[in-house]
Amino acid sequence: MRGRTGRLQRMCPRAGGGPAWFGTISQLTNNGNNWKSGPSIHPLTHFPRPNHTAELIMNIEQARFNMIEQQIRPWEVLDQDVLNLLSIVKRENFVPAAYRELAFVDFEIPLPAGQHMLAPRVEARVLQELAVKKHESVLEIGAGSGYMAALLAHRAQHVLTVDIEPELAELAKANLAANGVLNAEVATGDGARGWAAAAPYDIICVSGGLPVLPQEILEHLKVGGRLAAFVGTAPVMKAQIITRVDEKQFRIADVFETYVEPLQNAVHAPRFKF
């Protein structure tokens, strides 16, 4: 899932009051209540001697466990299927090599073209609230590294993820293929007003900010379908789940507050003129 913010996530009051923990994989081995730091290990480009392989795997899995228990579960992500999925879809495989030590940190990881992955807790909360089912089709707007598409694909029948940046579309395509995700398709294009080619969809997940939610995106939802979007302007946006009740009515639920940089070509509210 791709966020379009500055270098660090703007921190808002956190649901559940859970702590945010910052560090690298090499710092994430837990001994009771004390953190042990050791030499920095790059999980995918460092090639350990054979007798160190098991220790490396253990450190990565401990870091993943700590991410789930200290960041994600306190943020009211309690669906066990979602929590289990975070162990199945390896987030570190979707993170650029230069940042893989930060794969499990509460941090918006930089991507090519000046974009960012959303923090893990935000990705997990959105996934839980969408409640994707196996028979459903999904549109994601903002492919990023392909990680959110991979999470969605494990729960859906088919995912179409769209990115305006060709470099990111290629990155997402390569990552999804490398991780054996066969039911996700990547397209290059501008999805700021939706993507009509395969509409309507059961689920739409907008992975960038929308100062104004375009009517076109709403019209691309099936009746009973759900849309996740970050709506509003700085300093705080509302993460909303919008359900299409019938052909004319939509139900809006505000889930949490955060800030996500707007999508390129996002629709903005008209400026008031005196």
Buried (B, 14 or more C-beta within 10 A) or exposed (E): BBBBBEEEBBEEEBBEEBEBBEBBBBBBBBEEEEEEEEEEBBBBEEEEEEEEEEEBEEBBEBBBBBBBEBBBBBBBBEBEEBBEBBEEBBBBBBBBEEBBBBBBBBBBBBBEBEBBBBBBBBBBBBBBBBBBEEEBBBBBBBBBBBBBBBBBBBBBBBBBBBBBBEEBBBBBBEBBEEBEBEBBBBBBEBBBBBBEEBBBBBBBBBBBBBBBBBEBBBEBBBEEBBBBBBBBBEEEBBBBBBBBEEEEEBEEEEBBBBBBBBBBEBBEEEEEEE
